[in-house]
């Protein structure tokens, strides 16, 4: 700091005010002088001492996100968007895995308490078997929140996708296209997100005097592997049941992966998509627009969701909101 001040021809307090924000606004520096200070700092390779800033009560400007694993397609989309949003707010992103044990999340909560990170986001996706423990760990804490899905617990701050908007748009699109009977394939129905989605489908269908009965819902495919030779014959059985036995002309899928497998089964069964049966996925993953035909699917508004999450963490308010809902949106392509 002393070297920077000497090169710029200013006092050390002025250099500190520009580079570290010290002085509580009492030290005023012209923009021309501030630019000279920043130029000197760059030439000298000066970097602020984060530990010293924290001792002075400043923030670390580090944001942590905890994920199940980085190989997941949706996780990759979230991290890429969060990186962009974080940089736009002058934050650095720290990524950690925390599955199947919660060690990574527990360490980051400790780092938050110590001031080494400013906030922790827990990406609730495909790790629902640990949500009960997450509730206990995060409940009532400041600057810690779950994103994308609701882990449960009224005292856990969450910034999540509003599944009802995408579900209602889906039904309106299908009904306006002349579809008569909706069916649903989901690998589970225990999470709040899936339960809310099913209820939203039913509410939207009720407005058109249509329904989604238990006979029209198949709960299966959890843990199925794409490279398992037995997987696709099992999908064929599900598709035959929903189309030929139940009479569905729509198959709603809980994920794009299930939607892809359903489309392949329909093709093997010589059932035309979308002429005979419409297929709709969920998540709008990277490959969904590249399929043949391109997949109609519901997309999360990741820019809006993650921007809102960062705003909650950076807020100076004493009380965090309990919940922020970010609308989902239907992406209409060629399978519907």
Backbone torsions as a table, in degrees:
resi	resn	phi	psi	omega
1	UNK	NA	-39.1	178.5
2	UNK	-63.7	-43.4	179.5
3	UNK	-63.5	-40.5	178.2
4	UNK	-62.1	-45.3	-179.2
5	UNK	-61.7	-41.4	-179.5
6	UNK	-66.1	-43.9	-179.6
7	UNK	-63.6	-38.2	-178.4
8	UNK	-82.7	-11.2	-179.6
9	UNK	71.6	36.6	-180.0
10	UNK	-130.3	175.0	176.7
11	UNK	-75.6	160.0	177.8
12	UNK	-65.2	-34.3	179.1
13	UNK	-64.3	-37.6	178.4
14	UNK	-66.5	-42.8	178.6
15	UNK	-62.2	-41.1	179.5
16	UNK	-65.7	-38.5	-179.7
17	UNK	-62.4	-38.7	-178.5
18	UNK	-76.5	-43.7	-171.7
19	UNK	-87.9	-25.6	-176.9
20	UNK	-123.6	-4.4	178.0
21	UNK	73.0	23.9	179.9
22	UNK	-81.3	172.2	176.4
23	UNK	96.0	-6.9	177.8
24	UNK	53.0	33.6	176.5
25	UNK	81.3	-1.5	-178.6
26	UNK	-79.1	-24.6	-179.8
27	UNK	-96.5	113.3	-176.7
28	UNK	-104.1	132.4	-177.3
29	UNK	-129.9	134.0	178.8
30	UNK	-66.8	158.7	179.3
31	UNK	-62.5	-35.1	178.4
32	UNK	-63.8	-43.9	178.8
33	UNK	-68.7	-39.8	179.1
34	UNK	-61.5	-39.2	178.6
35	UNK	-65.5	-37.2	177.4
36	UNK	-65.1	-37.1	178.4
37	UNK	-67.4	-45.0	179.5
38	UNK	-64.6	-37.1	178.6
39	UNK	-65.3	-42.9	178.2
40	UNK	-63.6	-41.4	179.6
41	UNK	-62.2	-40.2	179.9
42	UNK	-66.1	-43.5	-179.2
43	UNK	-65.5	-33.4	-179.1
44	UNK	-87.6	-5.1	-179.5
45	UNK	71.0	29.9	-178.4
46	UNK	-71.3	134.6	172.1
47	UNK	-129.2	135.2	179.8
48	UNK	-60.1	145.6	175.8
49	UNK	-83.9	104.4	-175.7
50	UNK	-60.8	-41.8	-179.2
51	UNK	-61.2	-40.4	179.6
52	UNK	-66.2	-39.2	177.6
53	UNK	-61.4	-41.0	-178.9
54	UNK	-67.3	-36.6	175.6
55	UNK	-63.1	-29.2	178.9
56	UNK	-86.7	6.0	176.3
57	UNK	86.6	15.4	-179.8
58	UNK	-91.8	164.9	-179.9
59	UNK	-80.9	160.0	-179.1
60	UNK	-83.7	-19.6	-174.7
61	UNK	61.5	28.2	176.4
62	UNK	-115.9	128.2	178.2
63	UNK	-114.0	130.7	-178.6
64	UNK	-106.9	140.8	174.5
65	UNK	-128.3	133.7	-177.6
66	UNK	-110.3	127.1	-176.3
67	UNK	-129.6	164.3	175.5
68	UNK	-68.2	-55.8	176.3
69	UNK	-161.3	151.2	-174.6
70	UNK	-83.5	-4.7	179.2
71	UNK	-80.4	-15.5	-179.0
72	UNK	-68.3	136.4	-176.0
73	UNK	-61.1	-46.6	-178.9
74	UNK	-67.4	-38.2	177.2
75	UNK	-60.4	-41.4	178.3
76	UNK	-61.0	-41.6	177.6
77	UNK	-63.3	-41.5	-179.4
78	UNK	-64.7	-46.4	-177.4
79	UNK	-64.5	-43.2	179.4
80	UNK	-61.1	-44.4	-179.9
81	UNK	-69.7	-39.5	179.8
82	UNK	-65.2	-37.0	176.4
83	UNK	-59.4	-44.8	179.0
84	UNK	-64.0	-45.1	179.8
85	UNK	-65.2	-40.6	-179.2
86	UNK	-63.6	-45.2	179.6
87	UNK	-61.3	-36.9	178.0
88	UNK	-64.5	-20.8	178.3
89	UNK	-105.0	12.0	179.4
90	UNK	71.4	26.3	-178.0
91	UNK	-108.6	151.8	170.7
92	UNK	-102.1	147.0	-173.9
93	UNK	-107.0	130.7	175.5
94	UNK	-114.8	123.2	-178.3
95	UNK	-109.7	135.3	179.2
96	UNK	-139.2	146.1	174.0
97	UNK	-92.0	149.4	-179.7
98	UNK	-150.6	60.4	179.3
99	UNK	-154.5	136.2	5.6
100	UNK	-83.1	-14.6	178.0
101	UNK	-90.5	159.5	-178.2
102	UNK	-94.3	17.4	-175.4
103	UNK	-54.4	-46.1	-177.5
104	UNK	-61.5	-43.3	178.9
105	UNK	-66.7	-40.9	179.5
106	UNK	-61.8	-41.4	179.3
107	UNK	-65.3	-39.6	-178.8
108	UNK	-70.4	-33.6	174.8
109	UNK	-64.2	-38.9	175.0
110	UNK	-63.7	-41.1	177.1
111	UNK	-62.8	-36.2	177.3
112	UNK	-63.7	-45.2	179.3
113	UNK	-62.1	-32.6	-178.4
114	UNK	-84.7	-8.1	178.8
115	UNK	89.6	8.7	-177.8
116	UNK	-80.8	-22.6	172.9
117	UNK	-130.8	154.1	-177.6
118	UNK	-89.9	-23.0	-178.7
119	UNK	-166.9	157.7	-179.3
120	UNK	-129.2	127.1	174.0
121	UNK	-108.7	131.1	175.8
122	UNK	-104.8	113.5	179.7
123	UNK	-79.3	105.4	-178.5
124	UNK	-85.2	94.2	179.8
125	UNK	-157.8	118.9	179.7
126	UNK	59.0	29.6	175.9
127	UNK	-137.6	30.8	-172.2
128	UNK	-65.5	-17.5	179.4
129	UNK	-72.1	-9.0	177.7
130	UNK	-110.2	5.9	-174.6
131	UNK	-65.4	-33.2	177.9
132	UNK	-59.9	-42.7	178.9
133	UNK	-70.7	-34.2	177.6
134	UNK	-63.6	-41.1	177.0
135	UNK	-54.2	-47.2	-177.8
136	UNK	-65.6	-36.7	-177.0
137	UNK	-75.6	-38.4	-174.7
138	UNK	-94.0	-19.0	-172.8
139	UNK	-52.8	124.7	175.7
140	UNK	79.3	0.4	-177.8
141	UNK	-84.3	148.8	174.7
142	UNK	-87.4	146.4	174.7
143	UNK	61.7	24.0	172.9
144	UNK	-129.7	128.7	-176.4
145	UNK	-151.0	156.1	173.0
146	UNK	-93.8	144.7	179.7
147	UNK	-125.6	153.4	178.9
148	UNK	81.7	-54.6	-179.6
149	UNK	-131.4	161.0	-177.8
150	UNK	-88.0	118.4	178.5
151	UNK	-81.9	-3.0	-178.2
152	UNK	90.0	167.9	-179.0
153	UNK	89.3	123.0	-175.6
154	UNK	-72.6	-16.6	-177.3
155	UNK	-103.7	17.2	174.7
156	UNK	-106.3	116.0	178.3
157	UNK	-65.0	136.3	-177.1
158	UNK	-141.5	136.6	171.6
159	UNK	-116.4	107.0	-166.6
160	UNK	-132.3	162.8	177.4
161	UNK	-76.5	136.0	175.0
162	UNK	-84.6	98.9	-174.8
163	UNK	-69.7	-20.2	-176.2
164	UNK	-66.9	-36.7	-177.7
165	UNK	-63.1	-48.5	179.1
166	UNK	-65.4	-37.1	179.7
167	UNK	-65.7	-43.7	179.4
168	UNK	-65.3	-42.3	178.0
169	UNK	-60.6	-39.3	179.8
170	UNK	-60.7	-49.7	-178.0
171	UNK	-64.8	-41.9	179.2
172	UNK	-60.1	-42.5	179.6
173	UNK	-64.3	-44.0	-177.0
174	UNK	-67.9	-43.3	-179.8
175	UNK	-64.9	-42.1	179.6
176	UNK	-66.3	-20.9	178.0
177	UNK	-87.9	0.3	176.1
178	UNK	91.5	13.4	179.4
179	UNK	-73.0	144.2	-172.6
180	UNK	-111.5	-30.3	-174.8
181	UNK	-141.4	117.4	-177.9
182	UNK	-94.7	135.3	171.8
183	UNK	-123.3	166.4	-174.7
184	UNK	-139.4	134.6	172.0
185	UNK	-117.8	123.0	177.9
186	UNK	-139.5	144.4	-178.7
187	UNK	-78.6	-15.9	177.1
188	UNK	-160.4	167.2	174.6
189	UNK	-141.8	29.0	-178.6
190	UNK	-89.0	-28.4	-174.0
191	UNK	-78.0	155.3	179.2
192	UNK	-61.7	-36.0	-178.7
193	UNK	-62.1	-46.5	-179.8
194	UNK	-67.6	-42.8	178.6
195	UNK	-60.8	-42.4	177.9
196	UNK	-65.1	-37.3	-179.6
197	UNK	-65.2	-46.4	179.7
198	UNK	-61.4	-43.1	179.6
199	UNK	-65.1	-37.5	178.7
200	UNK	-65.5	-42.3	175.6
201	UNK	-57.7	-45.5	-178.1
202	UNK	-65.1	-41.1	179.4
203	UNK	-64.2	-42.0	-179.2
204	UNK	-67.8	-40.4	178.6
205	UNK	-65.7	-36.3	-178.8
206	UNK	-60.6	-30.6	178.4
207	UNK	-66.2	-16.0	179.2
208	UNK	-115.3	18.4	-179.5
209	UNK	57.5	37.8	176.8
210	UNK	-120.5	169.3	-176.9
211	UNK	-145.4	165.3	174.2
212	UNK	-127.5	93.9	-176.6
213	UNK	-84.1	170.7	178.0
214	UNK	-62.8	-31.6	177.9
215	UNK	-63.2	-27.1	-177.0
216	UNK	-88.5	3.7	-178.5
217	UNK	-117.0	131.1	173.2
218	UNK	-116.5	124.5	176.0
219	UNK	-107.5	108.2	-176.1
220	UNK	-165.8	-171.8	173.9
221	UNK	76.8	-2.4	180.0
222	UNK	-64.8	125.4	178.7
223	UNK	83.6	0.5	178.3
224	UNK	-69.0	142.5	-177.8
225	UNK	-108.6	137.2	-177.4
226	UNK	-63.9	-35.8	-176.9
227	UNK	-87.5	7.2	176.5
228	UNK	-83.7	122.0	-176.8
229	UNK	-62.2	-17.9	179.4
230	UNK	-86.1	-8.7	-174.0
231	UNK	-64.7	-51.2	-171.8
232	UNK	-71.0	-35.8	171.8
233	UNK	-59.9	-32.5	178.0
234	UNK	-70.7	-37.0	174.2
235	UNK	-64.4	-39.1	178.5
236	UNK	-57.8	-41.2	179.6
237	UNK	-63.8	-42.1	179.3
238	UNK	-63.6	-46.6	-177.8
239	UNK	-63.7	-42.8	178.0
240	UNK	-60.3	-39.4	179.1
241	UNK	-64.6	-47.0	-175.6
242	UNK	-69.9	-35.6	-175.6
243	UNK	-90.3	-50.3	-172.5
244	UNK	-85.9	-37.5	-179.0
245	UNK	-86.0	-48.8	-177.5
246	UNK	-81.5	-28.9	179.0
247	UNK	87.8	23.4	-177.9
248	UNK	-73.3	140.8	171.1
249	UNK	-112.1	10.9	173.9
250	UNK	-141.0	136.0	169.5
251	UNK	-122.3	108.8	173.8
252	UNK	-84.6	134.3	-178.6
253	UNK	-118.4	146.1	-177.8
254	UNK	-75.9	-18.3	178.1
255	UNK	-142.1	161.7	174.6
256	UNK	-66.0	-31.6	179.1
257	UNK	-62.1	-46.9	176.8
258	UNK	-62.3	-37.0	180.0
259	UNK	-64.4	-40.0	178.5
260	UNK	-62.4	-46.5	-179.9
261	UNK	-63.3	-38.4	178.4
262	UNK	-63.9	-43.7	179.2
263	UNK	-61.2	-39.5	178.9
264	UNK	-66.4	-39.5	178.1
265	UNK	-66.0	-42.3	178.7
266	UNK	-60.1	-40.2	178.6
267	UNK	-64.6	-42.2	178.8
268	UNK	-64.4	-30.1	-179.1
269	UNK	-89.6	7.5	179.7
270	UNK	59.8	37.4	175.2
271	UNK	-108.6	123.5	-172.2
272	UNK	-77.8	135.6	173.3
273	UNK	-113.4	121.0	8.0
274	UNK	-102.5	6.7	-172.9
275	UNK	-57.8	-46.4	-179.5
276	UNK	-91.8	-43.2	-176.4
277	UNK	-137.5	131.3	174.2
278	UNK	-91.1	145.5	179.2
279	UNK	-127.7	133.3	179.7
280	UNK	-129.7	130.1	178.3
281	UNK	-98.3	-165.6	178.7
282	UNK	-152.3	132.5	176.3
283	UNK	114.5	-23.5	-177.5
284	UNK	51.7	57.0	179.4
285	UNK	-70.9	167.1	-170.8
286	UNK	-54.1	-35.4	-173.7
287	UNK	-85.3	-9.8	-169.6
288	UNK	-63.4	-33.7	-179.6
289	UNK	-83.3	-8.2	-177.4
290	UNK	-97.3	-5.1	-178.4
291	UNK	-71.4	167.5	176.0
292	UNK	-124.3	104.0	-0.6
293	UNK	-79.5	159.5	177.9
294	UNK	-57.1	141.4	-169.5
295	UNK	-86.2	128.1	166.7
296	UNK	-72.8	131.5	-173.9
297	UNK	-156.1	164.6	178.9
298	UNK	-100.0	130.6	-175.4
299	UNK	-107.3	141.2	167.7
300	UNK	-77.2	143.6	172.8
301	UNK	-86.3	78.3	-175.1
302	UNK	-63.6	-42.1	176.8
303	UNK	-57.2	-46.7	-179.6
304	UNK	-66.7	-40.5	-178.1
305	UNK	-65.3	-47.1	-175.7
306	UNK	-75.3	-31.7	173.9
307	UNK	-63.0	-42.1	177.8
308	UNK	-64.5	-39.8	-179.7
309	UNK	-64.0	-42.4	178.5
310	UNK	-64.6	-39.8	179.4
311	UNK	-62.0	-38.9	177.9
312	UNK	-62.9	-44.4	-178.0
313	UNK	-66.9	-37.3	-177.6
314	UNK	-83.1	-9.8	-178.1
315	UNK	-62.4	142.3	178.0
316	UNK	-90.7	-0.1	-179.0
317	UNK	-68.3	145.9	-177.4
318	UNK	-69.1	-37.1	-176.9
319	UNK	-105.7	127.7	175.3
320	UNK	-83.8	149.4	175.4
321	UNK	-66.8	150.9	178.7
322	UNK	-76.0	-30.0	-175.6
323	UNK	-159.3	137.9	169.5
324	UNK	-124.6	128.1	-179.6
325	UNK	-105.7	125.9	179.6
326	UNK	-112.2	122.4	-173.7
327	UNK	-59.3	145.1	168.8
328	UNK	-95.9	162.7	-174.9
329	UNK	-141.0	139.7	178.2
330	UNK	-77.9	130.4	173.6
331	UNK	-103.4	105.4	-176.2
332	UNK	-84.9	119.6	176.2
333	UNK	-124.4	-133.2	-167.8
334	UNK	-109.2	7.1	178.5
335	UNK	-98.6	10.7	178.8
336	UNK	-144.0	NA	NA
